[in-house]
């Protein structure tokens, strides 16, 4: 499997002009790849309602699930984990960007 470039995610942030949450990122990628919520939910082995809650930010994503999203969608797991942690940090009231680099 090839891993898609994280530049796509950076482009999404620039286009939106706002902080890109994990849920918005998943929704944008899913729509750009023309994948329905039902299809992605099936691939993720979660309900459509659960996926909808993740996309709308009503439910936080676990790091394990963030890695699975990356694998299923073909993106870097580091980018997805960083975005999930960034959401948690933002929710705590801190305005920082999380960057993961290989150790």
C-alpha positions as CSV (number, residue, x, y, z in Angstrom):
1,X,0.0,0.0,0.0
2,X,1.3,3.5,-0.8
3,X,1.0,6.3,1.8
4,X,-0.5,9.5,0.6
5,X,1.5,12.7,1.1
6,X,0.7,14.7,4.2
7,X,0.9,17.8,1.9
8,X,-2.8,17.0,1.1
9,X,-3.7,17.7,4.7
10,X,-1.7,20.9,4.7
11,X,-3.6,22.0,1.6
12,X,-6.9,21.3,3.4
13,X,-5.9,23.6,6.3
14,X,-5.0,26.4,3.9
15,X,-8.2,26.1,1.9
16,X,-10.4,26.2,4.9
17,X,-8.6,29.1,6.7
18,X,-9.5,27.6,10.1
19,X,-8.1,25.1,12.4
20,X,-8.6,21.7,10.9
21,X,-9.9,19.2,13.5
22,X,-9.5,15.5,13.2
23,X,-13.2,15.1,12.3
24,X,-13.1,17.8,9.6
25,X,-10.0,16.2,8.2
26,X,-11.6,12.8,7.9
27,X,-14.7,14.2,6.4
28,X,-12.7,16.3,3.8
29,X,-10.5,13.3,2.8
30,X,-13.6,11.0,2.7
31,X,-15.5,13.4,0.4
32,X,-12.4,14.1,-1.8
33,X,-11.9,10.4,-2.2
34,X,-15.6,10.0,-2.9
35,X,-16.1,7.5,-0.1
36,X,-19.5,7.5,1.7
37,X,-19.9,7.5,5.4
38,X,-21.4,4.0,5.2
39,X,-18.4,2.7,3.1
40,X,-15.8,4.2,5.5
41,X,-17.7,3.1,8.6
42,X,-17.7,-0.5,7.2
43,X,-14.0,-0.4,6.5
44,X,-13.4,1.0,10.0
45,X,-15.8,-1.6,11.6
46,X,-17.7,1.2,13.3
47,X,-21.3,2.4,12.9
48,X,-22.2,5.2,10.5
49,X,-23.5,7.1,13.6
50,X,-20.1,6.8,15.3
51,X,-18.3,8.0,12.2
52,X,-20.7,11.0,12.0
53,X,-20.1,11.8,15.6
54,X,-16.3,11.7,15.0
55,X,-16.6,13.9,11.9
56,X,-18.8,16.5,13.7
57,X,-16.5,16.6,16.7
58,X,-19.1,15.3,19.1
59,X,-16.9,12.4,20.0
60,X,-13.1,12.3,20.4
61,X,-11.0,9.8,18.5
62,X,-8.7,7.5,20.3
63,X,-5.1,7.3,19.1
64,X,-5.6,3.6,18.2
65,X,-8.5,4.6,16.0
66,X,-6.6,7.5,14.5
67,X,-3.9,5.0,13.4
68,X,-6.6,2.8,11.9
69,X,-8.1,5.7,10.0
70,X,-4.7,6.5,8.5
71,X,-4.2,2.9,7.5
72,X,-7.6,2.5,5.9
73,X,-7.4,5.9,4.1
74,X,-3.7,5.4,3.1
75,X,-2.2,8.3,4.9
76,X,0.7,8.7,7.4
77,X,-0.2,7.5,10.8
78,X,2.0,10.2,12.3
79,X,-0.1,12.9,10.7
80,X,-3.4,11.4,12.0
81,X,-2.1,10.8,15.5
82,X,-0.7,14.4,15.6
83,X,-4.1,15.8,14.5
84,X,-5.9,13.7,17.2
85,X,-3.5,14.9,19.9
86,X,-3.9,18.5,18.6
87,X,-7.6,18.2,19.1
88,X,-7.2,17.1,22.7
89,X,-4.7,20.0,23.3
90,X,-7.1,22.5,21.7
91,X,-9.9,21.2,23.8
92,X,-7.8,21.9,26.9
93,X,-7.6,25.5,25.8
94,X,-4.1,25.5,24.4
95,X,-3.5,26.9,20.9
96,X,-0.6,24.9,19.7
97,X,0.2,22.7,16.7
98,X,1.4,19.2,17.2
99,X,4.2,17.8,15.0
100,X,5.4,14.2,15.0
101,X,8.8,13.3,13.7
102,X,10.5,9.9,13.5
103,X,12.7,9.3,16.5
